[in-house]
Amino acid sequence: MNDITVTAHLDTDTTTRVVAFPNHDFVNVRIGGGSVDIVLMAVLGTADVLRAIATAATQAACELDALNAPVEVSA
């Protein structure tokens, strides 16, 4: 990965889109929908990196779910 740090806040209306470019052997994953989009460009041989990102995103979603879970109080 090239060196760059990007910070973005996800909102409930954030969109994602995958576009394949088979003639050029890459896909991109676009995240955004507002004035700025983040685009991940993945070439052949990097599918495992995308899977790792998807796994991390799923884990993050589970953490958010846990933060929002009601707290049980027992007497």
C-alpha positions as CSV (number, residue, x, y, z in Angstrom):
1,M,0.0,0.0,0.0
2,N,1.2,3.5,-0.7
3,D,1.7,5.8,2.3
4,I,-1.3,7.9,3.0
5,T,-3.6,8.4,5.9
6,V,-7.2,9.3,5.4
7,T,-9.8,9.9,8.0
8,A,-13.5,9.9,7.3
9,H,-16.6,9.7,9.4
10,L,-19.2,7.2,8.2
11,D,-22.8,8.4,8.3
12,T,-26.0,6.4,7.9
13,D,-26.3,7.5,4.3
14,T,-22.7,6.5,3.4
15,T,-22.7,4.5,0.2
16,T,-20.4,1.8,-1.1
17,R,-19.9,0.6,-4.7
18,V,-17.7,-1.9,-6.4
19,V,-16.7,-1.4,-10.0
20,A,-14.8,-4.0,-12.0
21,F,-12.4,-3.1,-14.8
22,P,-11.8,-6.5,-16.4
23,N,-9.9,-5.0,-19.3
24,H,-7.3,-3.6,-16.9
25,D,-7.3,-6.4,-14.3
26,F,-8.5,-4.3,-11.3
27,V,-11.5,-3.4,-9.2
28,N,-12.2,-0.5,-7.1
29,V,-14.3,-0.1,-3.9
30,R,-15.8,3.3,-3.6
31,I,-16.9,4.5,-0.2
32,G,-18.7,7.9,0.2
33,G,-21.6,9.5,-1.4
34,G,-20.9,13.0,-0.2
35,S,-18.4,15.6,-1.4
36,V,-15.5,13.2,-0.9
37,D,-15.2,9.5,-1.7
38,I,-12.5,7.1,-0.7
39,V,-11.6,4.7,-3.4
40,L,-9.5,1.5,-2.9
41,M,-8.1,0.2,-6.1
42,A,-7.2,-3.6,-6.0
43,V,-5.3,-5.3,-8.7
44,L,-5.0,-9.0,-9.4
45,G,-3.3,-10.8,-6.5
46,T,-4.7,-8.5,-3.8
47,A,-8.0,-10.3,-3.1
48,D,-6.8,-11.5,0.3
49,V,-6.1,-7.8,1.3
50,L,-9.8,-7.0,0.5
51,R,-10.9,-10.0,2.5
52,A,-8.9,-8.8,5.5
53,I,-10.4,-5.3,5.2
54,A,-13.9,-6.9,5.1
55,T,-13.1,-9.0,8.1
56,A,-11.9,-5.9,10.0
57,A,-15.0,-4.0,9.0
58,T,-17.2,-6.8,10.2
59,Q,-15.3,-6.9,13.5
60,A,-15.7,-3.1,13.9
61,A,-19.5,-3.4,13.2
62,C,-19.7,-6.1,15.9
63,E,-17.9,-3.7,18.3
64,L,-20.4,-0.9,17.5
65,D,-23.3,-3.3,18.1
66,A,-21.8,-4.2,21.5
67,L,-21.4,-0.6,22.4
68,N,-25.1,0.0,21.6
69,A,-26.4,-3.1,23.4
70,P,-28.6,-2.5,26.4
71,V,-26.9,-3.0,29.7
72,E,-28.5,-5.7,31.9
73,V,-28.9,-4.8,35.5
74,S,-29.4,-7.5,38.0
75,A,-30.5,-7.0,41.6
